[in-house]
Amino acid sequence: MKGVGTKVHLGTQGWDYPAWVGPFYPPGARPQEFLSIYTRAFDTVEVDSTYYATPAEHVVRGWAEKVAAGFTFALKLPEDLSPAGDAAPDPARLALFCERARLLGDHLGPVLIQLGAQTGPERWEAVERFLAALPQGMRWAVEVRQRAWVGPKLLELLRRHGLALALVEGRWLPRDQMIDLAIHPTAEFAYVRWIGTGQRLEDVGHVQIDRERELAVWAMALAALAARVQSVYGYFSNQFQGHAPASARAMQRLIGQKIVEPDNLGAQRTLF
């Protein structure tokens, strides 16, 4: 797919998986090496841990020190700072999260606001107020998990504020609907997540589910997005097929990106 690969940044949802040692990380790799090794295969990663708490300053600085120029971290907004709950998010705590995120400098990618399956359009006014007041200078994406959210009203709201609607392959929203939205981006960047159907996979060291058809369809969607936005960020869960790095490599192959095979990831371990 000509021109697609340069705009699309693919990675996984997290990197700290001991079960990846062998199938992805070189045998004997230590947890403190995981991130540095990961960056040799992918140029972006989604950080799931920030969904549960704002990271400490030394943690964020540690992430930035382990990656090279051009690598980006997509952060999840902490759940208790989102407009999903009954209480309005604390502006001071939101400001602190943004302050910590900005410590990443050029390594900061998009920030994902996740509205869970329990949060529906009955929260429209709270969500609208929250999105309108988001700090400037950061790229924000919004994920919804109820079908009733998705429609012209939400797309217009996101477009007004330059926010991306996260397109998700999961059990909550129909794939066809998500694919169709690839030609209607609401921001200058796009955000895609591949999660799976809800079947819990405990062994995350190898592919267990054939998603060849889904990957081919999503490759076309990525091409459509890349033709309309400046950058596309996409992240695979282990739950999509069983082993997220393999899923990301399969998509890289489909869109014509250079692939770094696991056998080639151990060559520079002595540098870290």
MARNULO-135463 format. One record per residue (C-alpha): residue in one letter; x, y, z. Coordinates in nm, 2 decimals. Example, Ala and Ser with C-alpha at 12.3 -4.5 7.8 and 13.67 -1.06 7.14 Angstrom:
% MARNULO-135463
NODE; a; 1.23; -0.45; 0.78
NODE; s; 1.37; -0.11; 0.71
END
This chain:
% MARNULO-135463
NODE; m; 0.00; 0.00; 0.00
NODE; k; 0.20; 0.29; -0.13
NODE; g; 0.23; 0.59; 0.11
NODE; v; 0.05; 0.41; 0.40
NODE; g; 0.35; 0.29; 0.59
NODE; t; 0.51; 0.62; 0.65
NODE; k; 0.20; 0.76; 0.83
NODE; v; 0.10; 0.45; 1.03
NODE; h; 0.26; 0.38; 1.37
NODE; l; 0.19; 0.03; 1.50
NODE; g; 0.26; -0.12; 1.83
NODE; t; 0.10; -0.31; 2.12
NODE; q; -0.10; -0.24; 2.43
NODE; g; 0.18; -0.26; 2.68
NODE; w; 0.53; -0.42; 2.67
NODE; d; 0.58; -0.57; 3.01
NODE; y; 0.49; -0.93; 2.95
NODE; p; 0.73; -1.20; 3.08
NODE; a; 0.55; -1.45; 2.85
NODE; w; 0.70; -1.26; 2.56
NODE; v; 1.05; -1.37; 2.65
NODE; g; 1.14; -1.63; 2.39
NODE; p; 0.86; -1.57; 2.14
NODE; f; 0.94; -1.19; 2.11
NODE; y; 1.21; -1.08; 2.36
NODE; p; 1.54; -1.27; 2.34
NODE; p; 1.58; -1.57; 2.58
NODE; g; 1.71; -1.44; 2.91
NODE; a; 1.59; -1.08; 2.86
NODE; r; 1.53; -0.91; 3.19
NODE; p; 1.22; -0.69; 3.26
NODE; q; 1.42; -0.37; 3.27
NODE; e; 1.54; -0.45; 2.92
NODE; f; 1.19; -0.51; 2.77
NODE; l; 1.11; -0.15; 2.66
NODE; s; 1.45; -0.09; 2.50
NODE; i; 1.43; -0.41; 2.31
NODE; y; 1.06; -0.34; 2.21
NODE; t; 1.17; -0.02; 2.04
NODE; r; 1.37; -0.21; 1.79
NODE; a; 1.05; -0.37; 1.65
NODE; f; 0.79; -0.09; 1.69
NODE; d; 0.79; 0.29; 1.71
NODE; t; 0.50; 0.33; 1.95
NODE; v; 0.33; 0.17; 2.25
NODE; e; 0.01; 0.22; 2.44
NODE; v; 0.06; 0.24; 2.82
NODE; d; -0.22; 0.07; 3.00
NODE; s; -0.10; 0.13; 3.35
NODE; t; -0.18; 0.50; 3.34
NODE; y; -0.55; 0.41; 3.33
NODE; y; -0.53; 0.32; 3.69
NODE; a; -0.31; 0.60; 3.82
NODE; t; -0.11; 0.90; 3.72
NODE; p; 0.25; 0.78; 3.69
NODE; a; 0.52; 0.92; 3.91
NODE; e; 0.77; 1.16; 3.76
NODE; h; 1.07; 0.93; 3.78
NODE; v; 0.86; 0.66; 3.60
NODE; v; 0.78; 0.88; 3.31
NODE; r; 1.14; 1.01; 3.29
NODE; g; 1.26; 0.65; 3.30
NODE; w; 1.04; 0.56; 3.00
NODE; a; 1.17; 0.85; 2.80
NODE; e; 1.54; 0.76; 2.87
NODE; k; 1.50; 0.41; 2.73
NODE; v; 1.37; 0.51; 2.38
NODE; a; 1.52; 0.67; 2.08
NODE; a; 1.41; 0.97; 1.88
NODE; g; 1.08; 0.92; 1.70
NODE; f; 0.93; 0.67; 1.95
NODE; t; 0.60; 0.77; 2.11
NODE; f; 0.40; 0.66; 2.41
NODE; a; 0.02; 0.67; 2.39
NODE; l; -0.12; 0.71; 2.74
NODE; k; -0.46; 0.62; 2.88
NODE; l; -0.62; 0.89; 3.09
NODE; p; -0.68; 0.76; 3.45
NODE; e; -1.03; 0.63; 3.48
NODE; d; -1.11; 0.85; 3.78
NODE; l; -1.01; 1.16; 3.57
NODE; s; -1.26; 1.08; 3.29
NODE; p; -1.62; 1.20; 3.28
NODE; a; -1.76; 0.85; 3.32
NODE; g; -1.82; 0.88; 3.69
NODE; d; -2.09; 1.07; 3.88
NODE; a; -1.85; 1.33; 4.02
NODE; a; -1.68; 1.58; 3.80
NODE; p; -1.30; 1.51; 3.75
NODE; d; -1.07; 1.72; 3.97
NODE; p; -0.91; 1.99; 3.74
NODE; a; -0.60; 2.00; 3.96
NODE; r; -0.54; 1.62; 3.92
NODE; l; -0.61; 1.64; 3.55
NODE; a; -0.35; 1.92; 3.53
NODE; l; -0.10; 1.70; 3.72
NODE; f; -0.16; 1.41; 3.48
NODE; c; -0.09; 1.64; 3.18
NODE; e; 0.22; 1.78; 3.35
NODE; r; 0.35; 1.43; 3.39
NODE; a; 0.26; 1.33; 3.04
NODE; r; 0.45; 1.63; 2.90
NODE; l; 0.77; 1.51; 3.07
NODE; l; 0.79; 1.27; 2.77
NODE; g; 0.85; 1.57; 2.54
NODE; d; 0.86; 1.46; 2.18
NODE; h; 0.79; 1.10; 2.29
NODE; l; 0.44; 1.19; 2.39
NODE; g; 0.18; 1.05; 2.16
NODE; p; -0.20; 1.07; 2.18
NODE; v; -0.39; 1.04; 2.51
NODE; l; -0.68; 0.80; 2.52
NODE; i; -1.00; 0.89; 2.71
NODE; q; -1.18; 0.56; 2.76
NODE; l; -1.55; 0.56; 2.83
NODE; g; -1.64; 0.21; 2.94
NODE; a; -1.94; 0.00; 2.85
NODE; q; -2.12; 0.13; 3.16
NODE; t; -2.10; 0.49; 3.03
NODE; g; -2.37; 0.58; 2.78
NODE; p; -2.51; 0.89; 2.61
NODE; e; -2.71; 0.97; 2.93
NODE; r; -2.37; 1.13; 3.03
NODE; w; -2.37; 1.35; 2.72
NODE; e; -2.37; 1.69; 2.90
NODE; a; -2.09; 1.59; 3.14
NODE; v; -1.88; 1.44; 2.85
NODE; e; -1.94; 1.75; 2.64
NODE; r; -1.83; 1.98; 2.92
NODE; f; -1.52; 1.77; 2.99
NODE; l; -1.41; 1.75; 2.62
NODE; a; -1.46; 2.12; 2.57
NODE; a; -1.23; 2.20; 2.87
NODE; l; -0.94; 1.96; 2.78
NODE; p; -0.60; 2.12; 2.80
NODE; q; -0.46; 2.24; 2.47
NODE; g; -0.14; 2.12; 2.31
NODE; m; -0.21; 1.75; 2.35
NODE; r; -0.36; 1.50; 2.11
NODE; w; -0.67; 1.34; 2.26
NODE; a; -0.87; 1.04; 2.14
NODE; v; -1.20; 0.92; 2.28
NODE; e; -1.32; 0.56; 2.30
NODE; v; -1.68; 0.47; 2.35
NODE; r; -1.83; 0.12; 2.41
NODE; q; -2.20; 0.17; 2.36
NODE; r; -2.35; 0.18; 2.01
NODE; a; -2.58; 0.46; 2.10
NODE; w; -2.28; 0.70; 2.12
NODE; v; -2.18; 0.67; 1.76
NODE; g; -2.35; 0.91; 1.52
NODE; p; -2.34; 1.26; 1.37
NODE; k; -2.38; 1.43; 1.71
NODE; l; -2.07; 1.27; 1.86
NODE; l; -1.87; 1.31; 1.54
NODE; e; -1.95; 1.68; 1.52
NODE; l; -1.85; 1.73; 1.88
NODE; l; -1.52; 1.56; 1.84
NODE; r; -1.45; 1.74; 1.51
NODE; r; -1.53; 2.08; 1.67
NODE; h; -1.25; 2.02; 1.93
NODE; g; -1.01; 1.83; 1.71
NODE; l; -1.04; 1.50; 1.90
NODE; a; -1.01; 1.16; 1.74
NODE; l; -1.27; 0.89; 1.78
NODE; a; -1.09; 0.57; 1.86
NODE; l; -1.18; 0.29; 1.62
NODE; v; -1.19; -0.04; 1.80
NODE; e; -1.20; -0.40; 1.70
NODE; g; -1.38; -0.55; 1.99
NODE; r; -1.71; -0.69; 2.12
NODE; w; -1.88; -0.36; 2.19
NODE; l; -1.93; -0.20; 1.85
NODE; p; -1.99; -0.36; 1.50
NODE; r; -1.67; -0.39; 1.29
NODE; d; -1.85; -0.26; 0.98
NODE; q; -1.95; 0.06; 1.16
NODE; m; -1.59; 0.12; 1.28
NODE; i; -1.45; 0.05; 0.93
NODE; d; -1.70; 0.29; 0.77
NODE; l; -1.58; 0.57; 1.01
NODE; a; -1.23; 0.54; 0.87
NODE; i; -1.34; 0.78; 0.59
NODE; h; -1.48; 1.03; 0.84
NODE; p; -1.19; 1.12; 1.07
NODE; t; -1.26; 1.39; 1.33
NODE; a; -0.90; 1.50; 1.40
NODE; e; -0.56; 1.54; 1.22
NODE; f; -0.46; 1.20; 1.36
NODE; a; -0.64; 0.87; 1.40
NODE; y; -0.63; 0.61; 1.68
NODE; v; -0.71; 0.24; 1.63
NODE; r; -0.72; -0.04; 1.88
NODE; w; -0.75; -0.42; 1.82
NODE; i; -0.88; -0.59; 2.14
NODE; g; -1.07; -0.91; 2.05
NODE; t; -1.41; -1.06; 2.11
NODE; g; -1.40; -1.11; 2.49
NODE; q; -1.26; -1.46; 2.49
NODE; r; -1.00; -1.46; 2.76
NODE; l; -0.66; -1.59; 2.65
NODE; e; -0.43; -1.67; 2.94
NODE; d; -0.13; -1.78; 2.73
NODE; v; 0.00; -1.47; 2.55
NODE; g; 0.31; -1.62; 2.40
NODE; h; 0.18; -1.73; 2.06
NODE; v; -0.10; -1.67; 1.81
NODE; q; -0.41; -1.88; 1.89
NODE; i; -0.69; -1.72; 1.68
NODE; d; -0.68; -1.68; 1.30
NODE; r; -0.77; -1.31; 1.23
NODE; e; -0.63; -1.30; 0.87
NODE; r; -0.96; -1.18; 0.73
NODE; e; -1.00; -0.91; 1.00
NODE; l; -0.65; -0.79; 0.95
NODE; a; -0.70; -0.76; 0.57
NODE; v; -1.01; -0.55; 0.62
NODE; w; -0.84; -0.32; 0.88
NODE; a; -0.54; -0.28; 0.65
NODE; m; -0.77; -0.12; 0.40
NODE; a; -0.92; 0.10; 0.67
NODE; l; -0.56; 0.21; 0.77
NODE; a; -0.50; 0.31; 0.41
NODE; a; -0.83; 0.51; 0.41
NODE; l; -0.72; 0.69; 0.73
NODE; a; -0.37; 0.75; 0.61
NODE; a; -0.51; 0.93; 0.30
NODE; r; -0.70; 1.17; 0.53
NODE; v; -0.49; 1.24; 0.84
NODE; q; -0.13; 1.32; 0.93
NODE; s; -0.07; 1.02; 1.15
NODE; v; -0.24; 0.69; 1.24
NODE; y; -0.16; 0.52; 1.57
NODE; g; -0.27; 0.16; 1.62
NODE; y; -0.23; -0.08; 1.91
NODE; f; -0.29; -0.46; 1.94
NODE; s; -0.39; -0.64; 2.25
NODE; n; -0.27; -0.99; 2.33
NODE; q; -0.64; -1.08; 2.34
NODE; f; -0.69; -1.01; 1.97
NODE; q; -0.50; -1.32; 1.86
NODE; g; -0.30; -1.44; 2.16
NODE; h; 0.03; -1.26; 2.10
NODE; a; 0.02; -0.89; 2.02
NODE; p; 0.37; -0.85; 1.86
NODE; a; 0.28; -1.11; 1.60
NODE; s; -0.05; -0.93; 1.53
NODE; a; 0.14; -0.60; 1.49
NODE; r; 0.40; -0.76; 1.26
NODE; a; 0.12; -0.92; 1.05
NODE; m; -0.03; -0.57; 1.00
NODE; q; 0.30; -0.42; 0.92
NODE; r; 0.34; -0.68; 0.65
NODE; l; 0.00; -0.61; 0.50
NODE; i; 0.06; -0.23; 0.47
NODE; g; 0.42; -0.27; 0.34
NODE; q; 0.62; -0.16; 0.65
NODE; k; 0.96; -0.30; 0.73
NODE; i; 0.94; -0.59; 0.98
NODE; v; 1.19; -0.67; 1.25
NODE; e; 1.17; -1.03; 1.33
NODE; p; 1.22; -1.15; 1.69
NODE; d; 1.54; -1.33; 1.60
NODE; n; 1.69; -0.99; 1.52
NODE; l; 1.60; -0.82; 1.84
NODE; g; 1.88; -0.95; 2.06
NODE; a; 2.18; -0.81; 1.85
NODE; q; 2.22; -0.49; 2.06
NODE; r; 2.14; -0.61; 2.41
NODE; t; 2.49; -0.53; 2.53
NODE; l; 2.41; -0.16; 2.47
NODE; f; 2.14; -0.14; 2.74
END
